[in-house]
Amino acid sequence: MDLEKMGAFFDRRLDIYEDHQLNCIESAKEFYPFTASLLPQKPDCRLLDLGCGTGLELDEYFKINPSASVTGIDLACGMLKALEAKFPDKQLTLINGSYFDVPFGEAVYDAAVSVESLHHFTLEQKIPLYKKLHRALKKNGYFILTDYIVEKEEEELLYFSELERLKRENGIIDGDFYHYDTPLTRKHETEALLAGGFSGVELLKRWGDTNILKACK
């Protein structure tokens, strides 16, 4: 199996991306609208979207809150162009880059969201990201994480060991992000969020392997 760099992987599949997300992931047509319903509904609120892609959650969110100001970050420039084309009349700030590297600022956002993006990274990678995210949220802000999460630690370890095997097989020694699913357990995801400074983490809903967590500042 050949590994592809994260941004290139998604850009190469831009034409089929939304169809795949909505029709090949269990209950996606339910969890995207449900995720959107959890986001702030007050006028002119500010939302940060980590790994926004083409904005399937924003399709639903802008129906609820058309005046929201959204900052979206994604490695795939083609995805961002598609998102921008969908919403030419919305307040969108789109950043082509890694959310691990992009500055978020302090006390900027009412809430943050990430859908089916963060299951490619380790607990150790996530803790500093969540610390940065926590600082970026306003008082009483919160983070909605809708993502692929496994139940057993053995599964988590298997995914990460397989990724390392594939990197060796492909001769990959750089520090770039490559597309391969490495979901954490809910226990470890919660530990990362709490280590990032969030005061509490709640499981709101679950569809198969897709969990929706709410982390409060």
C-alpha positions as a Markdown table, in Angstrom:
| # | Residue | x | y | z |
|---|---|---|---|---|
| 1 | Met | 0.0 | 0.0 | 0.0 |
| 2 | Asp | 1.3 | 3.4 | -1.0 |
| 3 | Leu | 0.9 | 6.2 | 1.5 |
| 4 | Glu | -0.1 | 9.7 | 0.2 |
| 5 | Lys | 0.6 | 13.0 | 1.8 |
| 6 | Met | -2.6 | 14.2 | 3.6 |
| 7 | Gly | -3.4 | 17.3 | 1.5 |
| 8 | Ala | -2.6 | 15.6 | -1.8 |
| 9 | Phe | -4.7 | 12.6 | -0.9 |
| 10 | Phe | -7.9 | 14.7 | -0.4 |
| 11 | Asp | -7.3 | 16.9 | -3.4 |
| 12 | Arg | -6.9 | 13.9 | -5.7 |
| 13 | Arg | -10.3 | 12.8 | -4.5 |
| 14 | Leu | -12.1 | 16.1 | -4.6 |
| 15 | Asp | -14.6 | 15.1 | -7.2 |
| 16 | Ile | -15.8 | 12.1 | -5.2 |
| 17 | Tyr | -15.2 | 13.4 | -1.7 |
| 18 | Glu | -18.6 | 14.6 | -0.7 |
| 19 | Asp | -20.4 | 11.6 | -2.1 |
| 20 | His | -17.9 | 9.3 | -0.3 |
| 21 | Gln | -18.3 | 11.1 | 3.0 |
| 22 | Leu | -22.1 | 11.2 | 2.9 |
| 23 | Asn | -22.8 | 7.7 | 1.5 |
| 24 | Cys | -19.9 | 5.5 | 2.6 |
| 25 | Ile | -19.5 | 6.6 | 6.2 |
| 26 | Glu | -22.2 | 5.1 | 8.5 |
| 27 | Ser | -24.9 | 7.6 | 9.5 |
| 28 | Ala | -23.0 | 10.6 | 8.0 |
| 29 | Lys | -26.3 | 12.1 | 6.7 |
| 30 | Glu | -27.3 | 12.2 | 10.4 |
| 31 | Phe | -24.2 | 13.2 | 12.2 |
| 32 | Tyr | -23.3 | 16.2 | 9.9 |
| 33 | Pro | -26.6 | 18.0 | 10.6 |
| 34 | Phe | -26.5 | 17.0 | 14.3 |
| 35 | Thr | -23.0 | 18.4 | 14.6 |
| 36 | Ala | -24.2 | 21.7 | 13.0 |
| 37 | Ser | -27.1 | 21.9 | 15.5 |
| 38 | Leu | -24.6 | 21.9 | 18.4 |
| 39 | Leu | -22.8 | 25.0 | 17.2 |
| 40 | Pro | -23.6 | 28.5 | 18.4 |
| 41 | Gln | -26.7 | 30.0 | 17.0 |
| 42 | Lys | -26.3 | 33.6 | 18.2 |
| 43 | Pro | -25.9 | 36.1 | 15.3 |
| 44 | Asp | -22.3 | 37.0 | 14.2 |
| 45 | Cys | -20.6 | 34.4 | 16.3 |
| 46 | Arg | -17.1 | 33.2 | 15.5 |
| 47 | Leu | -16.4 | 29.6 | 14.7 |
| 48 | Leu | -13.1 | 27.8 | 14.1 |
| 49 | Asp | -13.3 | 24.7 | 11.9 |
| 50 | Leu | -10.3 | 22.3 | 12.0 |
| 51 | Gly | -9.9 | 20.2 | 8.9 |
| 52 | Cys | -12.9 | 21.9 | 7.3 |
| 53 | Gly | -12.6 | 20.2 | 3.9 |
| 54 | Thr | -15.5 | 21.2 | 1.6 |
| 55 | Gly | -17.6 | 22.2 | 4.6 |
| 56 | Leu | -20.2 | 19.5 | 4.9 |
| 57 | Glu | -20.9 | 20.5 | 8.4 |
| 58 | Leu | -21.1 | 24.2 | 7.2 |
| 59 | Asp | -23.7 | 23.2 | 4.6 |
| 60 | Glu | -26.0 | 22.6 | 7.6 |
| 61 | Tyr | -24.6 | 25.3 | 9.9 |
| 62 | Phe | -25.1 | 28.2 | 7.6 |
| 63 | Lys | -28.8 | 27.2 | 7.3 |
| 64 | Ile | -29.1 | 27.7 | 11.1 |
| 65 | Asn | -26.8 | 30.7 | 11.5 |
| 66 | Pro | -26.2 | 32.5 | 8.2 |
| 67 | Ser | -24.4 | 35.4 | 9.8 |
| 68 | Ala | -21.7 | 33.3 | 11.5 |
| 69 | Ser | -18.1 | 34.1 | 10.8 |
| 70 | Val | -16.1 | 30.9 | 10.2 |
| 71 | Thr | -12.4 | 30.3 | 10.0 |
| 72 | Gly | -11.6 | 27.1 | 8.3 |
| 73 | Ile | -8.1 | 25.4 | 8.2 |
| 74 | Asp | -7.2 | 22.5 | 5.9 |
| 75 | Leu | -4.2 | 21.0 | 4.2 |
| 76 | Ala | -6.0 | 20.5 | 0.9 |
| 77 | Cys | -6.1 | 23.7 | -1.1 |
| 78 | Gly | -8.6 | 22.2 | -3.6 |
| 79 | Met | -11.0 | 21.5 | -0.8 |
| 80 | Leu | -10.8 | 25.1 | 0.4 |
| 81 | Lys | -11.5 | 26.4 | -3.2 |
| 82 | Ala | -14.5 | 24.2 | -3.4 |
| 83 | Leu | -15.7 | 25.4 | 0.0 |
| 84 | Glu | -15.2 | 29.1 | -1.0 |
| 85 | Ala | -17.2 | 28.5 | -4.2 |
| 86 | Lys | -20.1 | 27.1 | -2.3 |
| 87 | Phe | -20.4 | 30.1 | 0.0 |
| 88 | Pro | -19.4 | 33.3 | -1.8 |
| 89 | Asp | -21.8 | 35.3 | 0.3 |
| 90 | Lys | -20.7 | 34.0 | 3.8 |
| 91 | Gln | -18.0 | 35.3 | 6.2 |
| 92 | Leu | -15.3 | 32.7 | 5.5 |
| 93 | Thr | -11.6 | 33.0 | 6.3 |
| 94 | Leu | -9.9 | 30.0 | 4.8 |
| 95 | Ile | -6.3 | 29.0 | 5.6 |
| 96 | Asn | -4.4 | 26.4 | 3.6 |
| 97 | Gly | -2.1 | 24.8 | 6.2 |
| 98 | Ser | -1.8 | 22.5 | 9.2 |
| 99 | Tyr | -3.8 | 23.3 | 12.2 |
| 100 | Phe | -0.9 | 22.2 | 14.2 |
| 101 | Asp | 1.1 | 25.1 | 12.8 |
| 102 | Val | -1.4 | 27.9 | 12.2 |
| 103 | Pro | -1.8 | 30.4 | 15.1 |
| 104 | Phe | -5.3 | 30.6 | 16.5 |
| 105 | Gly | -5.0 | 33.6 | 18.7 |
| 106 | Glu | -6.4 | 34.0 | 22.2 |
| 107 | Ala | -10.1 | 34.3 | 23.2 |
| 108 | Val | -11.1 | 34.7 | 19.6 |
| 109 | Tyr | -13.8 | 32.1 | 19.0 |
| 110 | Asp | -17.2 | 31.3 | 20.5 |
| 111 | Ala | -16.7 | 27.6 | 19.5 |
| 112 | Ala | -14.7 | 25.2 | 17.5 |
| 113 | Val | -15.5 | 22.1 | 15.5 |
| 114 | Ser | -13.8 | 19.3 | 13.8 |
| 115 | Val | -15.5 | 16.5 | 11.8 |
| 116 | Glu | -13.7 | 13.3 | 10.6 |
| 117 | Ser | -10.3 | 14.9 | 10.6 |
| 118 | Leu | -8.4 | 14.4 | 13.9 |
| 119 | His | -8.3 | 10.6 | 13.7 |
| 120 | His | -5.0 | 10.7 | 12.0 |
| 121 | Phe | -2.8 | 11.9 | 14.9 |
| 122 | Thr | -1.4 | 10.7 | 18.2 |
| 123 | Leu | -2.4 | 11.6 | 21.7 |
| 124 | Glu | 1.0 | 13.3 | 22.1 |
| 125 | Gln | 0.4 | 15.4 | 18.9 |
| 126 | Lys | -3.1 | 16.4 | 20.0 |
| 127 | Ile | -2.3 | 17.7 | 23.5 |
| 128 | Pro | -0.4 | 20.9 | 22.3 |
| 129 | Leu | -3.1 | 21.4 | 19.6 |
| 130 | Tyr | -5.8 | 21.2 | 22.2 |
| 131 | Lys | -3.9 | 23.6 | 24.5 |
| 132 | Lys | -3.7 | 26.1 | 21.6 |
| 133 | Leu | -7.4 | 25.5 | 20.9 |
| 134 | His | -8.4 | 26.0 | 24.5 |
| 135 | Arg | -6.6 | 29.4 | 24.5 |
| 136 | Ala | -8.3 | 30.4 | 21.3 |
| 137 | Leu | -11.8 | 30.0 | 22.8 |
| 138 | Lys | -13.7 | 32.7 | 24.6 |
| 139 | Lys | -15.0 | 32.3 | 28.1 |
| 140 | Asn | -17.7 | 29.6 | 28.1 |
| 141 | Gly | -16.5 | 28.5 | 24.6 |
| 142 | Tyr | -16.5 | 24.9 | 23.6 |
| 143 | Phe | -15.2 | 22.4 | 21.1 |
| 144 | Ile | -17.4 | 19.9 | 19.2 |
| 145 | Leu | -15.4 | 16.9 | 18.0 |
| 146 | Thr | -17.2 | 14.5 | 15.6 |
| 147 | Asp | -14.7 | 11.8 | 14.7 |
| 148 | Tyr | -13.8 | 8.2 | 14.2 |
| 149 | Ile | -13.0 | 6.6 | 17.7 |
| 150 | Val | -12.3 | 3.0 | 18.5 |
| 151 | Glu | -13.4 | 1.2 | 21.6 |
| 152 | Lys | -10.4 | -0.9 | 22.5 |
| 153 | Glu | -6.8 | 0.1 | 23.1 |
| 154 | Glu | -5.7 | -3.0 | 21.1 |
| 155 | Glu | -7.3 | -1.5 | 18.0 |
| 156 | Glu | -5.6 | 1.8 | 18.5 |
| 157 | Leu | -2.2 | 0.2 | 18.9 |
| 158 | Leu | -2.8 | -1.9 | 15.8 |
| 159 | Tyr | -3.5 | 1.1 | 13.6 |
| 160 | Phe | -0.5 | 3.0 | 14.8 |
| 161 | Ser | 1.8 | 0.0 | 14.4 |
| 162 | Glu | 0.5 | -0.6 | 10.9 |
| 163 | Leu | 1.2 | 3.0 | 9.9 |
| 164 | Glu | 4.8 | 2.7 | 11.1 |
| 165 | Arg | 5.1 | -0.5 | 9.1 |
| 166 | Leu | 3.8 | 1.2 | 6.0 |
| 167 | Lys | 6.2 | 4.1 | 6.5 |
| 168 | Arg | 9.1 | 1.8 | 6.6 |
| 169 | Glu | 7.8 | -0.1 | 3.6 |
| 170 | Asn | 7.5 | 3.2 | 1.7 |
| 171 | Gly | 10.9 | 4.5 | 2.9 |
| 172 | Ile | 9.2 | 7.5 | 4.5 |
| 173 | Ile | 11.4 | 9.3 | 7.0 |
| 174 | Asp | 10.1 | 12.9 | 6.8 |
| 175 | Gly | 7.8 | 14.5 | 9.4 |
| 176 | Asp | 4.9 | 15.2 | 7.0 |
| 177 | Phe | 1.4 | 14.0 | 7.6 |
| 178 | Tyr | 0.4 | 10.9 | 5.5 |
| 179 | His | -3.2 | 9.7 | 5.1 |
| 180 | Tyr | -3.9 | 6.6 | 7.2 |
| 181 | Asp | -6.5 | 6.2 | 9.9 |
| 182 | Thr | -5.1 | 6.1 | 13.4 |
| 183 | Pro | -8.1 | 6.6 | 15.7 |
| 184 | Leu | -7.7 | 6.9 | 19.4 |
| 185 | Thr | -10.0 | 5.3 | 22.0 |
| 186 | Arg | -12.5 | 7.6 | 23.6 |
| 187 | Lys | -10.5 | 7.3 | 26.9 |
| 188 | His | -7.3 | 8.6 | 25.2 |
| 189 | Glu | -9.2 | 11.3 | 23.2 |
| 190 | Thr | -10.7 | 12.5 | 26.5 |
| 191 | Glu | -7.3 | 12.4 | 28.2 |
| 192 | Ala | -5.8 | 14.6 | 25.4 |
| 193 | Leu | -8.6 | 17.1 | 25.7 |
| 194 | Leu | -8.4 | 17.3 | 29.5 |
| 195 | Ala | -4.6 | 17.6 | 29.2 |
| 196 | Gly | -5.2 | 20.5 | 26.8 |
| 197 | Gly | -7.0 | 22.4 | 29.5 |
| 198 | Phe | -10.6 | 21.7 | 28.9 |
| 199 | Ser | -12.7 | 21.5 | 32.1 |
| 200 | Gly | -14.9 | 18.6 | 31.0 |
| 201 | Val | -15.6 | 16.2 | 28.1 |
| 202 | Glu | -19.0 | 14.7 | 27.4 |
| 203 | Leu | -20.1 | 12.1 | 24.9 |
| 204 | Leu | -23.2 | 13.5 | 23.2 |
| 205 | Lys | -24.0 | 10.9 | 20.7 |
| 206 | Arg | -22.5 | 8.0 | 18.8 |
| 207 | Trp | -23.2 | 6.3 | 15.5 |
| 208 | Gly | -21.0 | 3.2 | 15.1 |
| 209 | Asp | -17.4 | 4.3 | 15.3 |
| 210 | Thr | -18.3 | 8.0 | 14.9 |
| 211 | Asn | -18.5 | 9.7 | 18.3 |
| 212 | Ile | -19.5 | 13.3 | 19.1 |
| 213 | Leu | -17.7 | 14.8 | 22.0 |
| 214 | Lys | -18.2 | 18.2 | 23.6 |
| 215 | Ala | -15.2 | 19.7 | 25.4 |
| 216 | Cys | -16.0 | 22.8 | 27.5 |
| 217 | Lys | -13.5 | 25.5 | 28.4 |
